[in-house]
Amino acid sequence: MKFQVFEKGGRPGGTWYFNQYPGCACDVASYLYSYSFEYYNWSAKFAPQPEIRDYLDGVVKKYKIEENILFNTAVNGLEWDQKLCLWKITTTSDTFYANVIINAIGALHDPSFPDIKGSERFQGYTVHSSAMKRDYSPDNKSIAVIGNAASALQLVPEIAKTAKKVYIFQRSPNWVTDKQDYKYPQIIRAMLYYVPPLAWIHRVWLYIHNEYFYLIFFNKDSKVNQFAQTRLVMMMKQILGDDDLVKKLTPDYPIGCKRVLISDKLEYYHALKKSNVTLITDPIQGISEDGVSTALQKFEVDDIIYATGFHVGKFRFTIKGKDGKIVDLDTLKTSFLGVCFPDLPNFYSLLGPNTGLGHNSIIYMIECQVEFVFKMLEFQVQKDLKSITVKKESALNWVNSLTPKFSHLVWSASCTSYYKDQKGFNYTLYPGFTFSYWGELIRAFWQKSHHFQFHKS
C-alpha cells in the first residue's frame, strides 16, 4: 500500500517539534505516552520535549518512513472528486491525488491569540509559547505572561529564575496537582529497556492508575471529587500561606471541568512566592507600545508571551466533500466514533471529535483508531470498493448517545473550557473509560454494513 505523509514541520514530532519553550514537557507518563510497539530508554517518569522529539525521530528512522514524508509542506485544501473517487490534495508545494485521507493533524497546532485592544502596537518582543525557542533568554527582562494554563505552568518557573520581573495575567484559575516526577535510576532504566516484559507491566500499571482517575470525573458532585478539591486547596495553602493569593488561585468549579494541570512539586506555586513574580487577576484593558494595562494599573514590559493555548479541533485548510459541500467545524462535530464523517468518503480522522481524554494517554486512543482504520482499508481493498462513507444516521446516533453520558460527568459542570463550544456542547472529550471506546471501535467494524455505505464502481 503506497502512502504519502505531509508534514508542515521540518522534522517529525508535530507539537513536540514546534513547542520548545523553557520547561516544555509532557504531562502524561513517558511509558504511557509512547507507542505500544516501540519502547524507549526514558530518563524520567515524565519526558521533556527534546526527549519526545528524539523518540519520534528514532521511530521514523527505524521503520524507514522518512522517504514517505514531505517535510515543510502544509496542506491548503482537500477536495473530493466524485467521478474519480479520489481526493485532490492542494499543498504549499504541489497538488496530489489519493484514494484515502487519514487526518492526523492533532489538536495542538493552531495557536490561539486573545483579541486585546492595541496588541499590534507593542514595540517589544511578542511570541506565542508554541513559537518560542529553547534558547530564549529572559535574563533581566520584565515579561508579561498572558494565560495561566499548561504551558504557563511549565515556563513561568523557568523564566522566573533570571527574569527581572514576571507578570502573570490570569483570566480564571485552574486546579493544579503535583506532577510527582522523578528520574529513573540507571538500573531501573536498564531493566525497563532491556527486559520488555517489565516495561509492559510498568505501562499497564500506569494505564490502570490513570484510568482510575476517570472515577474522580465520573460524578461532578461525588465525594471523591470534593475530597480531591479539599486536598489540593490544603496543598496550595501550605505553599503560599497567603489567603488572598489562595483565593485568587482557587477555582469555583469541580476538578476536571477544565483540564487538570500538573506542576512538579507544585513549582508553579513556589514561583508565585518569588519577589519578582506577580499574579494579576484584573482583566486586561489593552496593550500599548511598552506594556500591558488593566483598569487599575499599567505594567511596563520588554516581552509578551502568549500562553493562551490552541484552537482545538480546527482545520487550517478547506475541505470539500461530497457534492462540493464545504465542511466546517460544526459539521465535523457530527462524526461516527470521532473517526468518520457523513459527507467525507474515504476519509478518516485520528483524535477527531469526542475522542480526546481528560484522564489518560491519547496514544492509546490513537492506536485503537489506527487499528480500526487499517481494518477498514483492508476490507476496502479485499472487496474492491471505490469508496466507503459512514451513514449520517450512524453519526447522529453516536453523537446523540454521548449527551446522556456527559450529563452527570464533571465535564458538564459550569466553567469556560476549550472542551466545549459556545453552546456548551462538549465536542472534545470521550465520556467513558478508554477500553470502552476500544470496544465501540471493534463493534463498529463487525457491524460495518449497518454503519457504512459502500460504493463499488
PLY file of the C-alpha trace (Angstrom):
ply
format ascii 1.0
element vertex 457
property float x
property float y
property float z
element edge 456
property int vertex1
property int vertex2
end_header
0.00 0.00 0.00
1.51 3.33 -1.08
1.26 6.28 1.25
2.42 9.88 1.48
2.72 11.96 4.65
2.51 15.76 4.53
4.25 17.45 7.45
4.40 21.23 7.83
7.36 20.98 10.22
10.98 20.48 9.29
11.23 17.13 11.06
8.92 14.63 12.80
7.23 15.43 16.07
4.26 17.69 15.42
3.55 19.63 18.60
6.80 18.27 20.07
8.74 19.73 17.16
7.20 23.19 17.36
6.86 23.65 21.13
10.30 24.35 22.58
9.56 26.86 25.32
11.60 26.65 28.55
10.35 23.80 30.72
8.30 22.18 27.94
7.50 18.58 28.90
4.73 16.01 28.72
2.14 15.69 31.48
1.46 12.01 30.73
3.92 9.38 31.95
6.62 8.53 29.38
5.94 4.80 29.23
2.29 5.55 28.50
2.93 8.45 26.17
4.76 6.23 23.69
3.87 3.54 21.19
3.00 0.09 22.49
5.21 -1.43 19.80
8.26 0.78 20.38
9.79 1.18 23.83
12.46 3.74 24.67
15.07 4.27 27.33
13.18 7.09 29.02
15.18 9.17 31.51
12.27 10.21 33.72
8.67 9.42 34.56
7.61 12.47 32.50
9.69 13.11 29.41
10.94 16.60 28.47
10.22 17.90 24.98
13.66 17.17 23.43
13.44 13.53 24.50
9.98 13.03 22.97
11.13 14.71 19.76
14.17 12.41 19.59
11.97 9.38 20.28
9.67 10.22 17.38
12.69 10.90 15.18
14.01 7.46 16.04
10.70 5.76 15.23
10.61 7.40 11.80
14.17 6.29 11.05
13.81 2.76 12.44
10.73 1.99 10.37
12.19 3.78 7.32
9.22 6.03 6.64
11.20 9.26 6.23
11.23 8.76 2.46
7.42 8.88 2.54
7.27 12.21 4.36
7.24 15.60 2.66
8.58 17.96 5.31
7.95 21.72 5.30
4.76 21.01 3.36
1.39 22.21 4.64
-1.98 21.14 3.27
-4.05 24.06 1.94
-7.14 22.18 0.84
-8.85 18.84 0.23
-11.49 18.25 -2.45
-13.37 15.04 -3.19
-13.68 14.16 -6.90
-16.94 12.22 -7.16
-16.27 10.86 -10.66
-12.76 9.62 -10.00
-13.41 8.71 -6.35
-10.18 10.44 -5.44
-9.15 13.19 -3.07
-7.42 16.20 -4.58
-4.82 17.48 -2.12
-3.53 21.02 -2.54
-0.34 21.73 -0.60
2.19 24.53 -0.34
4.47 22.63 -2.71
2.26 20.81 -5.25
-1.06 19.09 -5.96
-1.55 15.40 -5.22
-4.31 12.78 -5.56
-5.12 9.97 -3.16
-7.74 7.26 -2.70
-7.91 7.73 1.06
-7.19 10.55 3.50
-6.11 9.93 7.09
-6.19 13.19 9.00
-3.59 13.14 11.78
-3.02 16.84 12.43
-3.92 16.57 16.11
-5.40 19.30 18.27
-2.42 21.43 19.32
-1.29 23.01 16.07
-3.21 26.28 15.61
-2.12 28.89 18.22
-4.88 30.92 19.84
-4.33 34.63 20.44
-6.72 36.69 22.57
-8.31 39.73 20.99
-6.72 42.52 23.05
-7.01 46.15 22.08
-3.71 47.62 20.93
-1.77 44.34 20.83
-0.33 45.25 17.42
1.19 48.43 18.88
3.59 46.68 21.26
7.21 47.50 20.33
8.90 44.74 22.31
9.25 41.02 21.63
5.93 39.19 21.24
5.62 35.42 20.91
3.15 32.59 21.42
4.54 29.88 23.69
4.34 27.37 20.82
6.73 29.51 18.75
9.33 30.12 21.46
12.81 28.72 21.01
14.63 26.80 23.70
17.43 29.39 23.74
15.03 32.22 24.64
16.70 34.39 27.27
14.58 36.05 29.98
17.65 37.50 31.71
16.98 40.84 33.39
13.77 41.37 31.42
10.31 42.37 32.53
7.97 39.81 30.99
4.20 39.60 30.68
2.82 36.06 30.50
-0.77 36.17 29.29
-2.55 32.98 30.29
-2.00 30.56 33.15
-2.76 27.09 31.82
-0.47 24.17 30.93
2.32 25.98 29.08
2.40 28.85 31.59
2.77 26.40 34.48
5.87 24.97 32.84
7.57 28.10 31.54
6.93 30.55 34.42
9.14 28.71 36.97
11.93 28.59 34.37
11.89 32.22 33.24
11.37 33.46 36.81
14.85 32.19 37.70
16.60 35.01 35.82
13.91 37.49 34.76
13.81 40.92 36.34
10.04 40.73 36.66
7.32 38.30 35.57
3.69 39.42 35.42
1.18 36.59 35.01
-2.21 37.70 33.69
-4.82 35.17 34.80
-8.34 35.13 33.38
-9.57 32.26 35.56
-7.82 29.85 37.96
-7.12 26.18 37.30
-6.87 23.15 39.52
-3.19 22.21 39.87
-1.81 18.98 41.29
1.69 17.67 41.93
3.33 16.03 38.94
5.47 13.79 41.18
8.15 13.50 38.53
11.42 11.68 39.13
14.47 10.48 37.25
14.69 6.74 36.68
17.77 5.24 38.38
20.19 3.73 35.86
19.46 0.18 36.98
15.69 0.73 36.55
16.22 2.33 33.15
18.29 -0.64 32.03
15.74 -3.17 33.31
12.80 -1.43 31.64
14.67 -1.05 28.36
16.35 -4.44 28.07
13.57 -6.52 29.64
10.46 -5.67 27.56
8.03 -7.66 29.76
8.93 -5.38 32.67
8.28 -2.30 30.54
4.93 -3.80 29.51
3.95 -4.41 33.16
5.00 -0.86 34.05
2.96 0.50 31.14
-0.13 -1.49 32.15
0.17 -0.30 35.74
0.38 3.32 34.58
-2.63 2.77 32.33
-4.76 1.33 35.16
-3.62 4.11 37.51
-4.65 6.79 35.01
-7.91 5.05 34.18
-8.79 5.21 37.86
-8.91 9.00 37.61
-12.00 8.69 35.45
-13.79 7.81 38.70
-12.97 11.30 40.01
-14.59 12.78 36.92
-17.47 10.28 36.93
-19.75 12.40 39.07
-19.39 16.17 39.36
-20.91 16.06 42.85
-19.07 12.96 44.06
-17.38 12.84 47.45
-14.19 11.69 45.72
-14.10 14.91 43.70
-14.90 17.03 46.75
-12.17 15.31 48.75
-9.67 15.93 45.94
-10.63 19.64 45.88
-10.10 19.95 49.62
-6.71 18.25 49.38
-5.48 20.50 46.56
-6.54 23.66 48.40
-4.68 22.46 51.52
-1.53 21.88 49.46
-1.89 25.35 47.98
-2.24 26.95 51.41
0.81 25.10 52.74
2.98 26.54 49.98
1.55 30.03 49.53
0.38 30.88 53.03
-1.28 33.97 51.57
-5.07 33.83 51.88
-5.58 36.46 49.17
-3.36 34.57 46.71
-5.02 31.26 47.58
-8.42 32.82 46.92
-7.28 34.08 43.51
-5.94 30.64 42.59
-8.89 28.54 43.80
-11.38 27.63 41.05
-15.13 27.79 41.64
-15.81 24.63 39.64
-15.17 20.93 40.37
-11.90 19.25 39.44
-11.93 18.16 35.82
-14.42 20.68 34.42
-11.36 22.23 32.78
-8.11 20.44 32.12
-6.38 19.48 35.38
-2.86 20.91 35.34
0.20 19.32 36.87
3.31 21.02 38.20
6.28 19.09 39.54
6.49 19.61 43.29
3.97 22.39 42.63
6.86 24.56 41.46
4.38 26.95 39.84
3.06 27.91 43.28
6.61 28.23 44.58
7.39 30.57 41.67
4.42 32.75 42.63
6.04 33.32 46.04
9.13 34.90 44.46
9.55 38.65 44.83
9.95 39.07 41.06
6.68 37.28 40.18
3.26 38.94 40.33
-0.13 37.38 39.64
-2.67 39.77 38.11
-6.33 38.76 38.01
-7.79 42.07 36.83
-8.93 41.88 33.19
-6.55 43.27 30.58
-7.88 46.54 29.16
-5.29 46.96 26.44
-1.70 46.79 25.26
0.43 49.83 24.42
3.89 50.30 22.90
5.63 49.39 26.14
3.26 47.47 28.35
0.02 45.81 29.37
-2.73 47.71 31.19
-5.63 46.76 33.42
-8.26 49.19 34.68
-6.12 49.81 37.77
-2.52 49.77 36.58
-0.08 49.70 33.68
2.73 47.13 33.67
5.75 48.08 31.57
7.36 45.02 29.99
10.07 44.10 27.49
8.46 40.89 26.23
4.94 39.48 25.99
4.47 35.71 25.96
1.04 34.42 24.98
0.48 31.17 26.87
-3.06 31.06 25.55
-3.35 27.59 24.07
-4.72 26.49 20.74
-7.85 26.40 18.60
-8.77 22.79 19.37
-10.44 20.81 16.59
-9.99 23.50 13.97
-8.68 22.82 10.45
-6.43 25.43 8.86
-7.42 24.26 5.39
-10.63 23.94 3.38
-12.36 20.57 2.93
-14.86 20.00 0.12
-16.66 16.69 0.48
-19.45 15.04 -1.50
-21.28 17.28 -3.96
-18.71 20.03 -3.35
-20.08 20.64 0.13
-17.66 22.68 2.25
-17.19 21.02 5.61
-16.79 23.37 8.59
-16.10 22.79 12.28
-19.79 22.47 13.18
-20.23 19.79 10.51
-17.22 17.89 11.78
-18.71 17.73 15.27
-21.13 15.17 13.84
-18.88 12.17 13.50
-19.02 8.43 13.95
-16.66 7.45 16.75
-14.69 10.64 16.05
-13.12 8.86 13.08
-15.59 9.06 10.16
-17.82 11.84 8.80
-21.03 11.55 6.71
-20.04 13.83 3.81
-16.42 12.68 3.57
-15.89 9.40 1.65
-12.63 7.54 2.22
-11.76 9.97 4.99
-10.61 9.01 8.48
-9.51 11.19 11.35
-7.31 10.41 14.34
-8.24 12.18 17.58
-11.38 13.56 15.99
-14.38 14.95 17.90
-15.12 13.38 21.29
-12.03 11.17 21.33
-9.79 13.40 23.43
-9.12 12.49 27.05
-9.06 14.25 30.36
-7.58 11.39 32.34
-5.35 9.07 30.29
-2.97 8.86 27.33
-4.19 9.83 23.87
-1.63 7.43 22.40
-3.92 4.59 23.46
-6.83 6.22 21.62
-4.71 6.81 18.51
-3.55 3.20 18.38
-7.14 1.96 18.74
-8.21 4.25 15.90
-5.30 3.25 13.65
-6.21 -0.42 14.15
-9.82 0.34 13.13
-8.79 2.41 10.09
-6.45 -0.27 8.78
-9.12 -2.94 9.16
-11.44 -0.74 7.11
-8.76 -0.19 4.46
-8.05 -3.91 4.29
-11.77 -4.59 3.85
-12.00 -1.94 1.11
-9.12 -3.48 -0.84
-10.46 -7.03 -0.45
-13.92 -6.03 -1.70
-12.52 -3.72 -4.41
-14.60 -0.79 -3.16
-14.16 2.66 -4.67
-15.36 4.44 -1.55
-16.67 3.95 1.97
-18.80 6.62 3.66
-20.34 6.50 7.10
-24.13 6.89 7.17
-25.39 10.17 8.59
-27.82 8.29 10.82
-24.98 6.35 12.45
-23.01 9.53 13.08
-26.02 11.33 14.57
-26.89 8.35 16.75
-23.35 8.16 18.10
-23.14 11.88 18.89
-26.61 11.83 20.49
-25.61 8.83 22.61
-22.90 10.95 24.24
-25.24 13.59 25.68
-26.73 11.46 28.50
-23.25 10.15 29.32
-22.00 13.69 29.85
-24.96 14.77 31.98
-23.58 13.55 35.31
-19.89 13.94 34.47
-17.74 16.73 35.82
-17.08 17.87 32.23
-20.67 19.10 32.06
-20.23 21.41 35.06
-20.31 25.17 34.59
-16.93 26.56 33.53
-15.28 28.10 30.48
-13.25 25.37 28.81
-11.81 24.54 25.41
-13.59 21.21 25.86
-16.87 22.94 24.95
-18.16 25.09 22.12
-20.06 28.35 22.60
-23.31 26.42 23.04
-21.83 24.35 25.86
-21.56 21.16 23.80
-18.51 19.10 24.74
-17.12 18.03 21.37
-13.62 17.28 22.61
-13.65 14.51 25.22
-14.79 10.90 25.26
-17.20 10.37 28.20
-16.07 6.96 29.33
-13.25 4.56 30.07
-10.76 4.23 27.22
-11.29 0.47 26.96
-14.99 1.20 26.37
-14.02 3.23 23.31
-11.85 0.37 22.06
-14.89 -1.89 22.38
-17.01 0.56 20.38
-14.49 0.50 17.53
-14.45 -3.30 17.48
-18.26 -3.47 17.37
-18.38 -0.81 14.65
-16.09 -2.85 12.41
-18.11 -6.03 12.81
-21.31 -4.06 12.16
-19.82 -2.06 9.27
-22.58 -2.95 6.81
-25.04 -1.30 9.21
-22.99 1.89 9.64
-21.36 2.46 6.24
-22.30 2.91 2.60
-20.14 1.03 0.09
-19.57 2.22 -3.46
-18.10 -0.33 -5.87
-17.98 1.47 -9.22
0 1
1 2
2 3
3 4
4 5
5 6
6 7
7 8
8 9
9 10
10 11
11 12
12 13
13 14
14 15
15 16
16 17
17 18
18 19
19 20
20 21
21 22
22 23
23 24
24 25
25 26
26 27
27 28
28 29
29 30
30 31
31 32
32 33
33 34
34 35
35 36
36 37
37 38
38 39
39 40
40 41
41 42
42 43
43 44
44 45
45 46
46 47
47 48
48 49
49 50
50 51
51 52
52 53
53 54
54 55
55 56
56 57
57 58
58 59
59 60
60 61
61 62
62 63
63 64
64 65
65 66
66 67
67 68
68 69
69 70
70 71
71 72
72 73
73 74
74 75
75 76
76 77
77 78
78 79
79 80
80 81
81 82
82 83
83 84
84 85
85 86
86 87
87 88
88 89
89 90
90 91
91 92
92 93
93 94
94 95
95 96
96 97
97 98
98 99
99 100
100 101
101 102
102 103
103 104
104 105
105 106
106 107
107 108
108 109
109 110
110 111
111 112
112 113
113 114
114 115
115 116
116 117
117 118
118 119
119 120
120 121
121 122
122 123
123 124
124 125
125 126
126 127
127 128
128 129
129 130
130 131
131 132
132 133
133 134
134 135
135 136
136 137
137 138
138 139
139 140
140 141
141 142
142 143
143 144
144 145
145 146
146 147
147 148
148 149
149 150
150 151
151 152
152 153
153 154
154 155
155 156
156 157
157 158
158 159
159 160
160 161
161 162
162 163
163 164
164 165
165 166
166 167
167 168
168 169
169 170
170 171
171 172
172 173
173 174
174 175
175 176
176 177
177 178
178 179
179 180
180 181
181 182
182 183
183 184
184 185
185 186
186 187
187 188
188 189
189 190
190 191
191 192
192 193
193 194
194 195
195 196
196 197
197 198
198 199
199 200
200 201
201 202
202 203
203 204
204 205
205 206
206 207
207 208
208 209
209 210
210 211
211 212
212 213
213 214
214 215
215 216
216 217
217 218
218 219
219 220
220 221
221 222
222 223
223 224
224 225
225 226
226 227
227 228
228 229
229 230
230 231
231 232
232 233
233 234
234 235
235 236
236 237
237 238
238 239
239 240
240 241
241 242
242 243
243 244
244 245
245 246
246 247
247 248
248 249
249 250
250 251
251 252
252 253
253 254
254 255
255 256
256 257
257 258
258 259
259 260
260 261
261 262
262 263
263 264
264 265
265 266
266 267
267 268
268 269
269 270
270 271
271 272
272 273
273 274
274 275
275 276
276 277
277 278
278 279
279 280
280 281
281 282
282 283
283 284
284 285
285 286
286 287
287 288
288 289
289 290
290 291
291 292
292 293
293 294
294 295
295 296
296 297
297 298
298 299
299 300
300 301
301 302
302 303
303 304
304 305
305 306
306 307
307 308
308 309
309 310
310 311
311 312
312 313
313 314
314 315
315 316
316 317
317 318
318 319
319 320
320 321
321 322
322 323
323 324
324 325
325 326
326 327
327 328
328 329
329 330
330 331
331 332
332 333
333 334
334 335
335 336
336 337
337 338
338 339
339 340
340 341
341 342
342 343
343 344
344 345
345 346
346 347
347 348
348 349
349 350
350 351
351 352
352 353
353 354
354 355
355 356
356 357
357 358
358 359
359 360
360 361
361 362
362 363
363 364
364 365
365 366
366 367
367 368
368 369
369 370
370 371
371 372
372 373
373 374
374 375
375 376
376 377
377 378
378 379
379 380
380 381
381 382
382 383
383 384
384 385
385 386
386 387
387 388
388 389
389 390
390 391
391 392
392 393
393 394
394 395
395 396
396 397
397 398
398 399
399 400
400 401
401 402
402 403
403 404
404 405
405 406
406 407
407 408
408 409
409 410
410 411
411 412
412 413
413 414
414 415
415 416
416 417
417 418
418 419
419 420
420 421
421 422
422 423
423 424
424 425
425 426
426 427
427 428
428 429
429 430
430 431
431 432
432 433
433 434
434 435
435 436
436 437
437 438
438 439
439 440
440 441
441 442
442 443
443 444
444 445
445 446
446 447
447 448
448 449
449 450
450 451
451 452
452 453
453 454
454 455
455 456
